[in-house]
Amino acid sequence: MITEISSAESTPRARRGPSDVRVAESGGRFHILRDGEIFEIKGAGLEFGSMQALARHGGNAFRNWRTDNGLISGDELLDQAYEAGLMVAMCIVIGRERRGFNYSDPQAVAYQLERAQAEVLKYKDHPALLAWIIGNEVDLLAKNPCYLDAINDISRMIHEVDGRHPTTTTFAEFSVELADRVRERAPDLDFISIQKYGEIENLPRVLEQAQWDKPYWVTEWGAVGHWEVGKTSWGAPLEQTSSEKAESYRRAWEVALSSDPRLMGSFVFLWGQKQERTPTWYGMFLADGSKTEVIDVLHHIWNGSWPELRSPQVGTLFLDGKTAGDSVKLVAGSTAMARIEATHPNGQALSYHWEIMHESTATQTGGDEEEVPEMVPDAVVAREPGYAAITAPERAGPYRLFVYVHDEQGHAAHANFPFWVQRG
C-alpha cells in the first residue's frame, strides 16, 4: 500500500497537460510518483550537455541550476527534455549570502519571492517538469539562517500556485545542526537534497548522526572534489585519471546511493563539460564532446549492462619516472619524458594528444564560473604511442601537463600532471 506524503488537487489534463508528481511511501521506502506510478530516477546534472545522449544511455531525468541558462530558455529546455523522454528538476535561482544577498532585508526577500512565483507560474504546467529546486547550495558559507525561512516561504507559495510538483532545496553540507534548522525553519519542503563528492561514502553516517528519517535526493555526486584531494608542495590539487574517476563513481553508487530506502533518486555530476580548476575535473565529456569511462559506468548502473562501445582506459601518468604526488620541479628549457599506458576494452586503435596549460589561479567556490587557463604552445612533442617529450616553459611557475587518449568512435580517456618550472 502506498501512503501519500504530499497532496495535490487533481486538474483535468490538457493536450500536453502537466505531470502530477508526488512523494510517497511504500513498504518502508520513499518514492517519487509520476501520474500515480513509481518513477525511478536515473538522473544527471545537465545544463549544456546532450539530452539525447543522456536518454540513449538510460537516463530519464536531469536537474539544472537556473531556469534560463543564457543559451536556451526554460520553455525550450522543457520542450527538448519532453521530446527526449526526460523529466526536469527545475532550479529557481535565489540569493546567496556569499554573493552579497542579505536575508535580513525584507524588501529583497519579498522581491525574490515575487520573482520566484513568476517563474513557477510560467513553467508549472509543462509535462516534463518533475520538481522544483529552490536555490542551489544557498547554505554554502552562509551565516544567517534566515535563508531557510525564505526557502520555506517559496515552498509554501509553490504549493499554493502549483499543487502538482514537490519542492526541495540543495545543501552543500549536511549536519546535525543543519538538520535541526531545517526541521524548525523549512518544514514545508517535501524533501531535502544533498550534494557530496569524495565524502559521499560518509553520507549514510552523516544522516544517521542527524537522525534524518525523511526522504531526500542527492542532486550532485561524482568526482572527488578538488578540495578533497592531495596537493603538490606548491598547492596544486592532484586530479584522478578518467579511469580512477570511473572507479570512484562506481564505488559511490554502491556504497551510498544504491540501497537507502529514504533516497528517492540521485543526479550525477556533470553530464557535459566545464572548467573548474581543470577542463577535465568534473565533466563526463571532454570539450570536444568525447565520452569518458564514467559514462560506461553510469550506463551499467542504469541498464544492468555495459554499452556496446566503451571508452579507453588509462593507468598512471609519469613524468621522468615520477608521479604527480612527487611534486616534480623542472628547470626552464629542460626536457622531460612523459609516459602513460592505455588500453581499449573493444580493442580499438588509440591516438594520443598532449598539451600543457598554465595552472589555474581560480579561487572560486560552489562551482562558480572560471576562466580556462592559457595554453603553452609547442611545448610537447609526441613520440611513440603513450610517450612524449616536453620542454619546460621559460617562464617560472606552476603548469599542468594533459594527455587525452582517443579511439575512433568518440570516446576518450585523460590524465594530467601538475609540475613546477624553476629557473636554472
C-alpha positions in Angstrom: 0.0 0.0 0.0 1.3 3.5 -0.9 0.8 6.3 1.5 1.0 9.8 0.1 3.3 12.3 1.8 2.3 15.4 -0.2 -1.0 16.1 -1.7 -2.3 18.0 -4.7 -5.7 18.7 -6.2 -6.3 16.9 -9.5 -6.8 19.0 -12.5 -8.1 17.9 -15.9 -5.2 17.3 -18.2 -4.9 19.4 -21.4 -3.5 18.1 -24.6 0.0 18.2 -23.1 -1.1 18.6 -19.5 1.3 18.7 -16.5 2.5 15.6 -14.8 1.2 15.0 -11.4 4.3 14.3 -9.2 4.1 13.4 -5.5 6.3 12.0 -2.7 5.0 8.7 -1.4 6.0 5.8 0.9 5.6 2.1 0.2 6.9 -0.8 2.2 9.2 1.4 4.2 10.7 3.1 1.1 10.1 6.6 -0.2 9.4 7.1 -3.9 8.6 9.7 -6.4 5.2 9.0 -8.1 4.5 10.4 -11.5 0.9 10.2 -12.5 0.4 7.5 -9.9 3.3 5.3 -10.9 6.7 4.9 -9.2 9.3 7.0 -11.1 12.7 5.5 -10.6 15.1 8.4 -11.2 18.1 7.8 -13.3 19.4 11.3 -13.2 22.2 13.6 -14.1 23.1 17.2 -13.6 22.8 18.8 -17.1 22.9 22.4 -18.3 24.6 22.4 -21.7 25.1 18.7 -22.3 23.2 16.4 -24.7 19.8 15.4 -23.6 19.6 12.8 -26.4 22.8 11.2 -25.2 21.5 11.0 -21.6 18.4 9.3 -22.8 20.3 6.8 -25.1 22.4 5.7 -22.1 19.4 5.1 -19.9 18.9 8.3 -18.1 15.4 9.6 -17.6 15.8 12.8 -15.7 18.1 15.7 -15.1 18.4 18.7 -12.8 19.5 22.2 -13.8 20.8 25.3 -12.0 18.7 28.1 -13.4 15.5 28.3 -15.5 17.2 30.2 -18.3 20.9 29.3 -18.9 21.5 32.1 -21.5 21.6 29.6 -24.4 18.1 28.3 -24.3 15.0 29.5 -22.3 13.2 27.4 -19.7 10.4 26.7 -22.2 12.9 25.5 -24.8 14.7 23.3 -22.2 11.5 21.7 -21.1 10.3 21.1 -24.7 13.6 19.5 -25.6 13.5 17.3 -22.5 9.9 16.2 -23.3 10.9 15.2 -26.8 13.9 13.2 -25.4 11.6 11.5 -22.9 13.3 13.2 -19.9 11.9 14.8 -16.8 13.4 18.0 -15.3 14.0 19.0 -11.7 13.9 22.8 -12.4 16.1 25.0 -10.2 14.9 28.5 -9.3 17.9 30.8 -8.6 17.7 32.6 -5.3 20.2 34.8 -3.5 23.3 33.5 -1.8 24.9 35.3 1.2 28.4 34.6 -0.1 27.5 36.7 -3.2 26.1 39.6 -1.1 22.4 38.7 -0.7 21.0 39.9 2.7 18.3 37.6 4.1 17.6 40.2 6.8 16.5 42.6 4.2 12.7 42.2 4.0 12.3 44.1 0.8 14.9 42.0 -1.1 13.4 38.8 0.3 9.9 39.9 -0.8 11.1 40.8 -4.3 12.8 37.4 -4.5 9.6 35.6 -3.6 7.7 37.6 -6.2 10.2 36.7 -8.9 10.1 33.0 -7.9 6.4 33.0 -8.2 6.6 34.4 -11.7 8.9 31.5 -12.7 6.6 28.9 -11.1 3.6 30.3 -12.9 5.5 30.3 -16.2 6.6 26.6 -16.1 4.3 24.7 -13.7 2.1 23.2 -16.4 4.8 21.7 -18.6 4.6 17.9 -18.8 8.4 17.5 -18.4 8.5 19.3 -15.1 9.4 16.9 -12.2 10.0 19.1 -9.2 11.1 22.5 -8.0 14.6 23.0 -6.6 14.6 26.2 -4.6 18.2 27.6 -4.9 21.5 25.7 -5.2 23.7 25.4 -2.1 22.4 28.6 -0.5 23.8 27.2 2.7 27.4 27.4 1.4 29.3 29.9 3.6 26.0 31.2 4.9 25.9 32.6 8.5 22.4 33.9 8.5 19.9 31.0 9.0 17.1 33.2 7.7 17.8 31.9 4.2 15.8 28.8 5.3 12.8 31.0 6.2 12.8 32.4 2.7 13.1 28.9 1.2 10.2 27.8 3.2 8.1 30.8 2.1 8.9 30.0 -1.5 7.9 26.4 -1.0 4.6 27.4 0.6 4.0 29.7 -2.4 4.7 26.8 -4.8 2.3 24.5 -3.0 -0.4 27.2 -3.3 0.0 28.0 -7.0 1.3 24.6 -8.2 -0.2 21.7 -6.4 1.4 19.1 -8.7 5.1 19.2 -8.1 7.1 18.8 -4.9 9.7 21.2 -3.6 13.3 20.8 -2.4 16.5 22.7 -1.9 20.1 21.6 -2.1 22.7 21.6 0.6 26.4 21.7 0.2 26.8 20.3 3.7 24.6 18.3 6.0 25.0 18.0 9.7 23.1 17.6 13.0 22.8 21.3 13.4 21.6 21.9 9.8 19.1 19.0 10.1 17.6 20.7 13.2 17.4 24.0 11.5 15.6 22.5 8.5 13.1 20.8 10.8 12.5 24.1 12.5 12.6 26.7 9.7 11.8 24.8 6.5 9.1 22.2 7.3 7.2 22.9 4.1 9.8 21.3 1.9 8.6 17.9 0.6 12.2 16.6 0.9 15.8 17.8 1.1 18.6 17.4 -1.4 22.2 16.8 -0.5 25.4 17.3 -2.7 28.6 15.4 -1.9 31.6 14.3 -3.8 34.5 12.4 -2.3 32.6 12.5 1.0 29.6 10.8 -0.5 30.7 7.5 1.1 30.2 9.1 4.5 26.6 10.2 3.8 24.9 7.2 5.5 26.8 8.0 8.7 26.0 11.7 8.4 22.3 11.0 8.0 22.3 8.6 10.9 24.0 11.2 13.2 21.4 13.7 12.2 18.6 11.2 12.8 17.2 12.1 9.4 14.4 9.6 8.6 12.7 11.7 5.9 13.1 11.4 2.1 15.9 13.0 0.2 17.7 13.3 -3.1 21.4 13.5 -3.9 21.4 16.3 -6.5 25.2 16.3 -7.2 27.7 13.5 -6.8 30.7 12.4 -8.8 34.4 13.0 -9.0 36.4 13.5 -5.8 36.4 17.3 -5.3 39.5 19.5 -5.9 39.2 20.5 -2.2 39.3 16.8 -1.1 42.5 15.5 -2.8 46.2 15.6 -2.1 48.3 18.6 -3.3 51.7 19.2 -4.6 54.2 21.1 -2.4 53.0 24.4 -4.0 49.3 23.6 -3.6 48.2 22.2 -6.9 45.4 19.7 -6.5 46.1 16.1 -7.8 43.3 15.1 -10.2 42.3 11.5 -10.7 42.7 9.9 -14.2 39.4 9.3 -16.1 39.7 5.6 -15.1 40.2 6.4 -11.4 37.1 8.7 -11.6 35.1 5.8 -13.1 36.0 3.6 -10.2 35.1 6.4 -7.8 31.7 6.8 -9.4 31.1 3.1 -9.2 32.1 2.9 -5.6 30.0 6.0 -4.6 26.9 4.3 -6.2 27.4 1.0 -4.4 28.3 2.4 -1.0 26.0 5.4 -0.7 23.4 5.5 -3.4 22.0 2.1 -4.2 20.1 0.9 -1.2 19.0 3.7 1.2 15.2 3.5 1.5 15.0 7.2 2.1 16.8 8.1 -1.1 14.3 8.7 -3.9 16.8 9.5 -6.6 20.2 11.0 -7.5 21.7 13.2 -10.2 25.3 12.5 -11.2 27.5 15.5 -12.0 28.2 16.6 -14.7 26.6 15.5 -17.9 28.6 17.8 -20.0 32.0 19.6 -19.6 33.1 22.6 -17.7 36.2 24.4 -16.5 36.6 24.0 -12.7 40.3 24.0 -11.7 40.9 22.0 -14.8 38.9 21.4 -18.0 38.5 17.7 -17.1 37.8 17.6 -13.4 34.0 17.3 -13.2 32.7 16.8 -16.7 31.9 13.3 -18.0 32.6 14.6 -21.5 35.6 16.4 -22.9 35.3 19.8 -24.5 35.3 18.1 -28.0 32.3 16.0 -27.0 34.1 12.8 -26.4 32.6 10.4 -23.8 34.8 9.1 -20.9 34.8 5.9 -19.0 32.5 7.3 -16.3 29.6 7.2 -18.8 30.3 3.4 -19.3 29.8 3.0 -15.5 26.6 5.0 -15.4 25.3 3.1 -18.4 25.9 -0.1 -16.5 24.2 1.3 -13.3 21.1 2.4 -15.2 20.8 -0.6 -17.6 22.5 -3.5 -15.9 24.8 -4.0 -18.9 27.8 -2.3 -20.4 27.5 -0.2 -23.6 28.4 -2.0 -26.8 31.2 0.5 -27.4 33.2 1.5 -24.4 35.8 4.1 -23.6 39.6 3.9 -23.4 41.2 3.2 -20.0 44.4 4.7 -18.7 46.9 4.0 -16.0 49.2 6.4 -14.1 50.8 9.3 -15.9 54.5 9.5 -15.2 56.9 12.4 -15.8 60.6 11.5 -15.8 59.5 8.3 -14.0 57.8 10.2 -11.1 54.1 10.5 -10.2 52.2 13.8 -9.7 52.4 13.3 -5.9 56.2 13.6 -6.1 55.8 17.4 -6.7 58.0 17.4 -9.7 60.0 20.6 -10.5 61.7 21.1 -13.9 64.4 23.6 -14.9 63.2 26.1 -17.5 64.1 25.0 -21.0 64.9 21.4 -19.9 63.4 18.3 -21.5 61.4 15.7 -19.6 59.8 12.4 -20.7 56.1 11.6 -20.1 54.5 8.2 -20.5 51.2 6.6 -19.8 49.7 3.2 -20.6 46.3 2.9 -22.2 44.1 0.1 -23.3 40.7 -0.2 -25.0 38.0 -2.8 -23.9 36.9 -3.2 -27.6 40.5 -3.4 -28.9 40.2 -0.2 -31.0 43.2 1.8 -32.1 44.2 4.7 -29.9 45.6 8.2 -30.6 47.3 10.4 -28.1 47.1 14.2 -27.7 49.4 16.1 -25.3 49.3 19.7 -24.2 50.5 22.0 -21.4 48.4 24.6 -19.7 49.3 27.2 -17.1 48.0 26.1 -13.7 44.6 27.6 -12.8 44.7 30.5 -10.3 40.9 30.3 -9.6 39.8 30.6 -6.0 36.0 30.4 -6.7 33.8 28.1 -4.7 30.5 26.4 -5.3 31.1 25.8 -9.0 31.2 29.5 -9.9 32.4 30.3 -13.4 36.2 30.1 -14.1 38.4 31.0 -17.0 40.2 28.3 -18.9 44.0 28.7 -18.2 46.2 29.7 -21.1 47.8 27.0 -23.2 51.6 26.8 -23.7 52.1 26.2 -27.5 54.7 23.9 -29.0 55.9 22.6 -25.6 55.1 18.9 -26.2 56.4 16.5 -28.9 54.6 13.2 -29.1 56.8 10.1 -29.6 55.7 6.6 -29.9 52.2 5.8 -28.5 52.0 6.7 -24.9 55.2 8.7 -24.8 56.0 12.4 -25.2 58.9 14.7 -24.7 58.0 18.1 -23.0 60.1 21.2 -22.9 59.7 23.1 -19.7 58.4 26.6 -20.4 60.9 29.5 -19.9 58.6 31.3 -17.5 58.9 30.1 -13.9 55.8 28.9 -12.1 53.1 26.2 -12.0 51.9 24.3 -15.1 49.9 21.2 -15.9 50.5 18.5 -18.5 47.5 16.9 -20.0 47.2 13.7 -22.1 44.0 12.7 -24.0 43.7 9.2 -25.4 41.0 8.9 -28.1 39.5 6.0 -30.0 37.8 6.3 -33.4 34.2 6.3 -32.1 34.1 9.5 -30.0 35.4 8.1 -26.7 38.4 9.2 -24.7 40.4 8.9 -21.6 42.5 11.5 -19.9 45.1 12.2 -17.2 47.1 15.3 -16.1 50.2 16.1 -14.1 50.9 19.4 -12.3 54.6 20.4 -12.3 56.7 23.5 -11.3 59.2 25.3 -13.5 62.1 26.9 -11.9 64.9 29.0 -13.4 68.2 27.3 -13.9 
